[in-house]
Amino acid sequence: MRIFGMVLVVVCASSAQGQLRDFQTNFTGTVNGGAVEATGTGVLDLNQTGMSQARIDFGSIPSTFDPLSASLISNLCSNAFRDPGSPDNLYVLGGGNYSTSRTFQWIGLPGSILQIDSTVTNSGGGADWISNSVISGTYNGPTDIVGIRDYSITWLPSSTPGEFFEAGTMVLERATGDTLILQFASIFSGLANDLSEPQFGTGAFNTSFDGTTLLLEWDGEFYVPAPATGVLMGMMGLAATRRRR
């Protein structure tokens, strides 16, 4: 896994030949019966050079919920994934306007299920994109997550125009050195373009959380897998199950 130096300065959207785009992100909702309220800013590196970053400040968060235990920025991060050859990243498909509905579950944590519903819009204002998310559910896992060891996603086309399915896995590292495995399934909708074929993505993240502020920096890339692989068929089954919810 690549490790990136954490950049704390927000870069203007006009820099790097116009390929660094500012975004705002907002979270409301409840976890474990407690309020979650947060606002954030960040940069999406459309030039795909690994300079994407985000800062999320929490006004309210339950002590029993660790925001690093869920992929809060995953409705935005793949806009900046590298897409050499035939794969598409989220920016190519959505152009900055789309919705997501995502369910999170953790291996070995029965009863822990989170839902995050997000709307992303290309605002044309002070920030290029605005993401509004509502989070709800229960998390009864550890609150000592210190990093992301592995991040992988699979995208599958849908028969509905402007929609595709996502299945993902994250391996989270705890302060104890143990790991926690997170799985999520999503629907992206309202996209300007259709996903033409299944594709895989992998990402590398640098993260920190001090109890109030979450910092992230990331890079990633997509590729098209060989057809009819066992992994691909399994992911297709997971996505189909998610679609019937």
N, C-alpha and C positions, 0 to 999 in steps of 0.2 A: 504494500500500500504506500502510495506517495504521501509525504508529509509536507504541508505548505506552511510557511511562516504566516502567522496571523497578522493581517493588515487591519489597523484600527481607524484609518482615515477613509472616509467616504469619498470615492472618486467621482468627479463630475461626469455627467452623461456625455458631454461634448468631447471628452478626451479619447485617446486611443482610436482616432479616426472615426469617432461616432459609434464605436462598437461596445462601449460600456453604457448600459442603460440602467437608470435609477428605478427602484421600486419602493413602494410602501406596503406594509403588511399589517393587518389587524386581526386579533383573535379575541373572541368572546365565548362564553359558555361555562360549563361546569364539569368537573372531574371529581369523583368521589363525594359528590354533594357540595363541593366548594367552588367558588367562582374563579374563573380564569379570565384575566384581562391583560392584554399585551398589545404593544405597538412596536413596529420595527421599520428599519430602512435597510437598503442594501443595493448591490450592483450585480447585474447579470452581464457576463462577458460574452457578447455575441460573436466576438472574434475568436472565441474558444481557445484562449491562452492561459486558462487556469486562474483568472483574477476575479471570479465570482465570490461574493461575500455578503454576509447579512449580520445585523445586530438587532436583537429582539429584547425589549425591556418590559418586564412584567410588573404591572401595577398590583395584580393579585394572582396568587397561585397557591393551591393547597400544598401543605408540607409533605403530603403523601404522594405527590406526583412530581416526577423528574422529567422536565421537557426534553431531555436527551433520550428518554426511553421511546419517544415517537419521532417520526420524521416530519417535523412541523413545516419545513421549507420545501418538502418534496413536490408540492403543487407548482413550484416555480423553478426548481434547480435544473431540470432537464431541458429548459430553454437554452441553456448554455453548454450542453454536452456536445462533444465533437461528433460529427456525423459524416466521416469520409465515405466515399462511394455511394451506395444506394440508400443507406438508412436516413431517417428523418429525425430531427430533434423537435422539441415541443414548439419552438418558435416558428419553424417551417410549417407545422401543422396548424397552429392557432393564431400566429401573428399577434399574440398578446391578449386575445379575447377567448375565454373558455370557462367551463365549470368543472369541478371535480367532486366526487364523492368517494371517500376512502375509509375502509375499516381496518383497524390494527388489532392483532392478537399476538401473544407472546407464548413461546413454547415453555411448558411447565408452570404456567400461571393461569389455572382454570378460573373463569369468571372475570378475567381482565379483558375487556373489549372497549376500544375507543372508536368513535366515528368523527371524522372531520369533513365538513362540507364547505367548499370554497368557491368563490366567484372571482375571476381575474379579469380585469378590464384594462385596455390600452387607453389611458386617460387623456393623453395629449396635454396634460397640465404640468405642474412642477415636477412630478414623478412620471416616468413613462408608463409604469404599470402600478395598479392598485389591487391588492389581494385582500379580500375580506373572508374570514374563516370562522365557522362556528364549530366548537369542539364539545363533545359530550361523551360520557361513559364512565367506566370504572377501571382503575389501575391499582393492583395490589402487589406490585413488584418492588424491587430495590430502588433506592433513590441515590445511589452512589455511582451512576454511570459517568465515566470519564472520557469516553471516545467511541468512535465507530471504526471497527476493524475491517468490515467488509460491507459493501452495498451493491446489490444487483437487482435488476428489474427486467421483466419481459413484457413487451407490448404486443397485443394481438388485435387485428382488425375486427370491426363490427359490421354487421349488415345494415346498421343504421347510419346514414350519412352524418359526418362530423363527429363521430364517436369512435373510441377505441377502449380496450380493456388493458389493465395493468396488473401484474402480480409481482411482488417484490419481497426480498429478504434482507435484513440487516443483522449483522453480528455486532452486538454492543459489548464494550469492555467495561468491567466494573473496577472500582478502586482496589478490590481484593485480588484482581488478576483473573477472576472468573469471567465468564461470558453469559450474555442473555441474547436469545435469538428472537427477533421480531419478524413477523410476516404480515404483509398487507396486501389488500386487493382493492382496486380502484376502477372507476369509470370516468373517463374524460369525455366531455360532450361540448357541443356548441362550437366546434372547431371549423375553421375556414376550409381546411383540406382533409382528405381521408388518408389514413395509414394504409399503404398499399400491400404490405407484407409483414409477417412477424419479425421482431427484432429484439435483441438483447442489449442491455446497457450495464455498465459498471461505473462506479464512482468512488472517489477518494475524498475524505473529509477531514478537516482539522476543526476541532470544536472545544469550547469551554463554557462552563456555567458556574457563576458565583453565588447563586441563590436569587439573583435579581435579573442579571443580564446574560443572555445567551449569545455567543459569538460563533459564527460558522464561516468557513471558507472551503471551497470545493472545486473539483474538476471531474470530468467524466467523458465517456465515449460510448457510442453505439456500434453494433455490428449485426449483420444478418446471419443467422445460424444456418447450418445445413438442414435441409428439409426433413421432416418426420423423425427428428431425434427424440429419444425417450424423454429428455427434459422438456422439450418443447410440447410434447403431447400432454405431459403432466400439467404444465402451466396453462394449456388450453382448457383442461378440465377445471382447474381452479377458477379461471376467469369466467367460464360458463356458469359455475355455481354462483359467483358474485353477481352475475347479470340477472339471475332469477330472484334476487333478494327484493 
